């Protein structure tokens, strides 16, 4: 699912089958490319992995927030990936839910930081995390749209 009328689009990719963090990220990036949010899938993947190599984006509770600013991003987008089983993110930390943040280079100043802060605030709440894990894809999409108004 996706939404094109907002400052930040949301694209969902549920039931991702992956054996590794890189496979999971690649599948969400692929979904962003398929929906026209990226002009170059491989370049954006590399941008995400370059950013991830600086500092892990594991935030706890089974969530990863990989992100990158890139000149191949058409419009700021959050790619939501729900995995069928957890993958190792870093050390012994497991992730089964990804929020991949794609922001165009030269766009609104610090937009990626605003998105990260908003998501981090939302994910602090156990009830919000439970909804993400139990609701069907369409309702998770709506939940994120409804909670994105702070941007």
C-alpha positions in Angstrom: 0.0 0.0 0.0 1.1 3.6 -0.5 0.0 7.2 -0.1 1.1 10.0 -2.4 -0.8 13.0 -1.0 1.4 13.5 2.2 4.7 15.1 3.0 6.0 11.6 3.7 4.7 8.6 1.8 4.3 5.2 3.4 4.8 1.9 1.6 4.2 -1.5 3.3 5.8 -4.8 2.6 4.5 -7.5 4.9 5.3 -11.2 5.1 8.9 -10.7 4.2 10.9 -13.9 4.2 14.5 -13.2 4.8 17.5 -15.0 6.3 19.6 -11.9 7.1 19.4 -8.1 7.8 20.7 -7.3 4.4 18.1 -9.5 2.7 15.3 -7.9 4.7 16.5 -4.4 3.9 16.9 -5.3 0.2 13.3 -6.5 0.0 11.9 -3.3 1.5 14.2 -1.2 -0.8 12.9 -3.3 -3.7 9.3 -2.5 -2.7 10.2 1.3 -2.7 11.7 0.9 -6.1 8.7 -1.0 -7.5 6.4 1.8 -6.2 8.4 4.5 -7.9 9.9 6.1 -4.8 13.5 5.5 -6.0 15.2 6.0 -9.4 18.0 3.5 -8.6 17.5 0.5 -6.4 21.2 -0.6 -6.1 22.4 3.0 -5.3 19.9 3.4 -2.5 20.7 0.0 -1.1 24.3 1.0 -0.9 23.4 4.3 0.7 21.4 2.5 3.4 24.2 0.0 4.0 26.8 2.8 4.2 24.7 4.5 6.8 24.1 1.3 8.7 27.9 0.6 8.8 28.4 3.9 10.7 26.0 2.9 13.6 23.4 0.2 13.9 19.8 1.3 13.6 18.5 -1.3 16.0 16.3 0.5 18.5 15.0 -2.4 20.7 11.8 -4.3 20.9 12.6 -6.1 17.6 12.6 -2.9 15.5 15.2 -1.6 13.1 15.1 1.9 11.6 17.5 1.9 8.7 17.6 5.1 6.8 19.5 7.2 4.3 19.4 10.4 2.5 20.0 9.9 -1.2 19.8 11.7 -4.6 17.9 8.6 -5.9 14.9 9.1 -3.6 11.9 10.7 -5.4 9.9 11.6 -2.3 10.4 11.1 1.4 9.0 7.7 2.2 8.8 5.2 5.1 9.0 1.6 4.0 7.4 -0.6 6.6 8.6 -4.2 6.5 7.2 -6.9 8.6 9.2 -10.1 8.6 7.8 -13.7 8.9 10.6 -14.5 11.4 13.2 -12.4 13.1 16.7 -11.8 11.6 19.9 -10.9 13.5 20.4 -7.1 13.2 23.5 -6.7 15.3 25.3 -8.9 17.8 22.5 -11.1 19.3 19.7 -8.5 18.7 16.8 -9.7 16.6 14.5 -7.6 14.4 11.1 -8.6 12.9 9.9 -5.1 12.0 11.6 -2.5 9.9 10.9 1.1 9.3 13.1 2.0 6.3 13.3 5.8 6.0 14.2 7.2 2.5 14.7 10.9 2.2 15.9 12.9 -0.8 19.2 14.7 -0.6 18.6 18.5 -0.5 14.9 18.2 0.6 13.4 19.7 3.7 16.2 20.3 6.3 16.5 17.5 8.8 13.3 15.8 7.6 14.9 12.3 8.3 15.6 13.4 11.9 11.9 14.5 12.3 10.7 11.2 11.0 13.1 9.2 13.2 12.1 11.2 16.3 8.4 10.7 15.5 8.8 7.0 15.0 10.9 6.6 18.2 8.2 8.4 20.2 5.5 6.2 18.9 7.6 3.0 19.4 8.1 3.8 23.1 4.5 2.8 23.7 3.8 -0.9 24.2 0.3 -0.6 22.9 1.5 1.0 19.7 4.1 -1.8 19.2 1.4 -4.4 19.9 -0.9 -2.9 17.3 1.9 -3.0 14.7 2.5 -6.7 15.4 -1.1 -7.8 15.4 -3.1 -5.6 13.0 -3.3 -6.6 9.3 -1.3 -4.7 6.7 -4.0 -2.2 5.7 -4.7 -1.3 9.4 -1.0 -0.8 10.1 -0.8 1.5 7.1 -3.7 3.5 8.4 -2.3 3.6 11.9 0.9 5.1 10.6 -0.9 7.6 8.4 -3.0 8.7 11.4 0.1 9.1 13.5 2.1 10.9 10.9 0.3 14.2 11.4 3.1 15.5 13.6 5.4 15.9 10.6 
